[in-house]
Amino acid sequence: QVQLVESGGGLVQAGGSLRLSCTASGRALSTATLGWFRQAPGKERDFVAAISWSGSSTDYADSVKGRFTISRNNAKNTVYLQMNSLKPEDTAVYFCATPRRTFYYPPTRPASYDYWGQGTQVTVSS
C-alpha cells in the first residue's frame, strides 16, 4: 500500500520561506512522478509543481515560478518543495501525490494522480 506523508507546513510571514517534504512508503519514488498541489478554502485543488522520476523534468504553476523549487532525494524516498518569497495568496493546504503508473509524467492534472497525502497547512500572514 502506497502512503505519502507531507510535513513542513506552518505559519510564516509574507516574504518568508518554508520547505515541505513528502516521504513515501510502499513504493520507490525513483520510478514515479511526484506532484505538489494546493487547495485554499472554497477553491479547487490546483497544481503547484511536479518532478519526474529521475528529476530531469520539472514543471511549475505560473504563480510560483521563480519562487518555489521542487527536488527529490530518491535514496530517502522523499520529494521537497522549497518555497521562498511567500505571499498571503500561497496560503492553502498542500498535498503531494503520485500516479499509480511508473515512468509516467502527468505534470498538471490532479485526476492523473492516484495516491495522495493527507496534506499540510501553509499559512502566510501579511
C-alpha positions as a LaTeX table, in Angstrom:
\begin{tabular}{lrrr}
\hline
Residue & $x$ (\AA) & $y$ (\AA) & $z$ (\AA) \\
\hline
Gln1 & 0.00 & 0.00 & 0.00 \\
Val2 & 1.37 & 3.36 & $-1.02$ \\
Gln3 & 1.39 & 6.08 & 1.60 \\
Leu4 & 2.56 & 9.65 & 1.25 \\
Val5 & 3.21 & 11.83 & 4.27 \\
Glu6 & 3.73 & 15.58 & 3.99 \\
Ser7 & 5.48 & 17.69 & 6.58 \\
Gly8 & 6.99 & 21.13 & 6.97 \\
Gly9 & 3.93 & 23.32 & 6.82 \\
Gly10 & 3.32 & 26.13 & 9.25 \\
Leu11 & 2.74 & 29.82 & 9.77 \\
Val12 & 5.15 & 32.27 & 8.17 \\
Gln13 & 5.18 & 35.98 & 7.43 \\
Ala14 & 5.00 & 37.26 & 3.89 \\
Gly15 & 8.42 & 37.13 & 2.29 \\
Gly16 & 9.47 & 34.17 & 4.38 \\
Ser17 & 10.33 & 30.61 & 3.40 \\
Leu18 & 9.22 & 27.08 & 4.15 \\
Arg19 & 10.36 & 23.68 & 2.93 \\
Leu20 & 7.78 & 20.96 & 2.55 \\
Ser21 & 8.72 & 17.30 & 2.49 \\
Cys22 & 6.82 & 14.33 & 1.11 \\
Thr23 & 8.02 & 10.90 & 2.13 \\
Ala24 & 6.67 & 7.77 & 0.52 \\
Ser25 & 6.29 & 4.25 & 1.76 \\
Gly26 & 5.13 & 1.25 & $-0.20$ \\
Arg27 & 6.77 & 2.27 & $-3.43$ \\
Ala28 & 10.07 & 3.53 & $-4.70$ \\
Leu29 & 9.74 & 7.11 & $-5.83$ \\
Ser30 & 12.67 & 6.53 & $-8.18$ \\
Thr31 & 10.15 & 5.16 & $-10.69$ \\
Ala32 & 7.40 & 7.72 & $-10.17$ \\
Thr33 & 6.47 & 11.30 & $-10.84$ \\
Leu34 & 5.67 & 13.31 & $-7.73$ \\
Gly35 & 3.44 & 16.34 & $-7.80$ \\
Trp36 & 2.54 & 19.06 & $-5.32$ \\
Phe37 & $-0.93$ & 20.57 & $-5.31$ \\
Arg38 & $-2.65$ & 23.05 & $-3.05$ \\
Gln39 & $-6.20$ & 23.84 & $-2.06$ \\
Ala40 & $-7.41$ & 27.02 & $-0.42$ \\
Pro41 & $-10.78$ & 27.14 & 1.38 \\
Gly42 & $-13.65$ & 27.18 & $-1.07$ \\
Lys43 & $-11.37$ & 26.68 & $-4.06$ \\
Glu44 & $-10.39$ & 23.81 & $-6.29$ \\
Arg45 & $-7.20$ & 21.84 & $-5.87$ \\
Asp46 & $-4.55$ & 23.46 & $-8.04$ \\
Phe47 & $-1.31$ & 22.22 & $-9.47$ \\
Val48 & 1.84 & 23.71 & $-7.94$ \\
Ala49 & 4.84 & 21.71 & $-9.15$ \\
Ala50 & 5.89 & 18.30 & $-10.39$ \\
Ile51 & 9.10 & 16.38 & $-10.85$ \\
Ser52 & 9.75 & 13.30 & $-12.93$ \\
Trp53 & 11.16 & 10.07 & $-11.53$ \\
Ser54 & 14.71 & 10.93 & $-12.49$ \\
Gly55 & 14.42 & 14.61 & $-11.65$ \\
Ser56 & 15.27 & 15.58 & $-15.21$ \\
Ser57 & 11.86 & 17.17 & $-15.80$ \\
Thr58 & 10.10 & 19.70 & $-13.64$ \\
Asp59 & 7.04 & 21.87 & $-14.08$ \\
Tyr60 & 5.67 & 24.78 & $-12.09$ \\
Ala61 & 2.47 & 26.75 & $-11.97$ \\
Asp62 & 2.98 & 30.27 & $-13.31$ \\
Ser63 & 2.06 & 31.68 & $-9.92$ \\
Val64 & 5.05 & 30.03 & $-8.21$ \\
Lys65 & 7.73 & 30.11 & $-10.90$ \\
Gly66 & 10.91 & 31.68 & $-9.65$ \\
Arg67 & 9.82 & 31.33 & $-6.01$ \\
Phe68 & 9.29 & 27.58 & $-5.50$ \\
Thr69 & 11.70 & 24.76 & $-6.26$ \\
Ile70 & 10.84 & 21.07 & $-6.37$ \\
Ser71 & 13.58 & 18.50 & $-5.80$ \\
Arg72 & 13.91 & 14.89 & $-4.82$ \\
Asn73 & 16.20 & 12.53 & $-2.94$ \\
Asn74 & 15.42 & 9.06 & $-4.17$ \\
Ala75 & 17.74 & 7.50 & $-1.63$ \\
Lys76 & 15.46 & 8.92 & 1.08 \\
Asn77 & 12.30 & 8.32 & $-0.97$ \\
Thr78 & 11.45 & 11.95 & $-0.37$ \\
Val79 & 10.48 & 14.92 & $-2.51$ \\
Tyr80 & 10.82 & 18.51 & $-1.34$ \\
Leu81 & 9.16 & 21.79 & $-2.16$ \\
Gln82 & 11.25 & 24.80 & $-1.24$ \\
Met83 & 9.01 & 27.83 & $-1.04$ \\
Asn84 & 10.62 & 31.27 & $-0.95$ \\
Ser85 & 9.19 & 34.79 & $-1.06$ \\
Leu86 & 5.90 & 33.50 & 0.23 \\
Lys87 & 2.77 & 35.57 & $-0.30$ \\
Pro88 & $-0.56$ & 35.55 & 1.54 \\
Glu89 & $-2.15$ & 34.05 & $-1.58$ \\
Asp90 & 0.06 & 30.98 & $-1.12$ \\
Thr91 & $-1.99$ & 30.10 & 1.95 \\
Ala92 & $-3.54$ & 26.67 & 1.41 \\
Val93 & $-3.34$ & 23.03 & 2.32 \\
Tyr94 & $-0.52$ & 21.49 & 0.31 \\
Phe95 & $-0.76$ & 17.91 & $-0.90$ \\
Cys96 & 1.76 & 15.63 & $-2.55$ \\
Ala97 & 0.60 & 12.97 & $-4.96$ \\
Thr98 & 1.93 & 10.30 & $-7.25$ \\
Pro99 & 0.35 & 8.33 & $-10.11$ \\
Arg100 & $-0.06$ & 4.58 & $-10.00$ \\
Arg101 & 1.76 & 4.17 & $-13.30$ \\
Thr102 & 5.51 & 4.16 & $-13.19$ \\
Phe103 & 7.63 & 6.23 & $-15.60$ \\
Tyr104 & 4.59 & 8.35 & $-16.35$ \\
Tyr105 & 4.68 & 12.12 & $-16.33$ \\
Pro106 & 1.26 & 13.82 & $-15.99$ \\
Pro107 & 2.51 & 17.04 & $-14.52$ \\
Thr108 & $-0.56$ & 19.19 & $-14.05$ \\
Arg109 & $-3.72$ & 17.11 & $-13.98$ \\
Pro110 & $-4.92$ & 16.09 & $-10.48$ \\
Ala111 & $-7.07$ & 13.35 & $-11.99$ \\
Ser112 & $-3.94$ & 11.60 & $-13.24$ \\
Tyr113 & $-2.60$ & 11.15 & $-9.72$ \\
Asp114 & $-3.80$ & 8.14 & $-7.75$ \\
Tyr115 & $-2.13$ & 8.35 & $-4.36$ \\
Trp116 & $-2.38$ & 11.42 & $-2.15$ \\
Gly117 & $-1.02$ & 12.50 & 1.17 \\
Gln118 & $-3.16$ & 13.95 & 3.93 \\
Gly119 & $-1.94$ & 17.49 & 3.34 \\
Thr120 & $-0.04$ & 20.06 & 5.36 \\
Gln121 & $-1.29$ & 23.56 & 6.13 \\
Val122 & 0.71 & 26.55 & 4.96 \\
Thr123 & $-0.41$ & 29.93 & 6.24 \\
Val124 & 1.27 & 33.14 & 5.12 \\
Ser125 & 0.43 & 36.25 & 7.09 \\
Ser126 & 0.61 & 39.74 & 5.62 \\
\hline
\end{tabular}
